[in-house]
Amino acid sequence: MLARLGVLALLVVLLAGGMGRAWWAFDLASHFQTHYLLAAAVLLAACGVLRLPITATGAALALVVTATRVVPWYVPGPDPGPDPGSGPTVRLLIVNVLKSNPDRERVLEYLVGRDADVVILQEVDTAWMEALAPLRESMPHSLEALRYDDFGIAVLSRLPMSRGGEVISLGRAGLPSLACTLERDGAAFTLIATHPVPPVRRSNARLRDGQIDDVATLIENAPRPVVLAGDLNASMWSVPYKDLVARTGLRNARAGFGVLGTWAPRRRGWLGRVPIDHCLHSRDVTIRSCATGPSIGSDHLPLEVELGLPAPK
């Protein structure tokens, strides 16, 4: 009975996760595909042991569906050719520090040790930036929109901002996003950093979707190459993410490197993380590496990306 109920529940949540356009809460079920894949494998094995052929068919269907959504992230994409990404390399860190995280020294030690070119910080306020002040010695260029709530955001860079930077209010929530042009060895790229609200209720889901929609419009009009970085509060399987990629043609830096889950409730991280922190890029950028960083006391793991820019013309 437990095996049958488990398979039925799994098929229901898979169906719900594919109907995110019908109701905002259904889209929440789309984020946990790696969890569903593991559950389907366990249930299929249990059905084999218990000799439940009909129930096993349902588990096998769930396994195939989730595998088609998860496995491709571990498969390298097509060779972009000799020209894209043949220019200088830039190392990015995308870090949601968690505003209430008390271990600021640990975060600072991690950031200094990684020696990145650009750091995108989220959930930062004045106190956080004071604690991370030693970074400014190696990263003198910055663009910041600090807030008292969980939506402060900052970009610190050792690369010059050749055209300055801009704080942009996107979506009805009025939360700040950052846009700047960074340059290395004659190659410039547009960096956009954003952090919409989590979709914990219907109104929040609409605010998140509206901000991501405005980000897509910004990207459509931004000079190439372009990189979008931040905690989007949406996984690769959710409706707003799919719409963003469809409109902009951006690619995900984690493609070929795995699902790379980054968020989980702090006390339940062992259950498996959800990939909601992203680095998306235009097709003229190549990704040399993409990985999650260590735990730094936040409910998010950092996302570490090394990208190749087009050679300057």
MOZILIN-V237985 format. One record per run of one state. SS is the DSSP state (H for helix, E for strand, L for the rest). FROM is the first residue (numbers start at 1). TO is the last residue. If there is no record, write none. Layout:
<<SS:FROM:TO> <SS:FROM:TO>>
This chain:
<<L:1:1> <H:2:17> <L:18:23> <H:24:50> <L:51:52> <H:53:74> <L:75:88> <E:89:96> <L:97:103> <H:104:114> <L:115:117> <E:118:122> <L:123:125> <H:126:131> <L:132:132> <H:133:137> <L:138:140> <E:141:145> <L:146:152> <E:153:157> <L:158:160> <E:161:170> <L:171:174> <E:175:184> <L:185:186> <E:187:193> <L:194:201> <H:202:220> <L:221:225> <E:226:231> <L:232:238> <H:239:248> <L:249:250> <E:251:252> <L:253:262> <E:263:263> <L:264:265> <H:266:271> <L:272:273> <E:274:274> <L:275:276> <E:277:281> <L:282:285> <E:286:292> <L:293:299> <E:300:300> <L:301:302> <E:303:308> <L:309:313>>
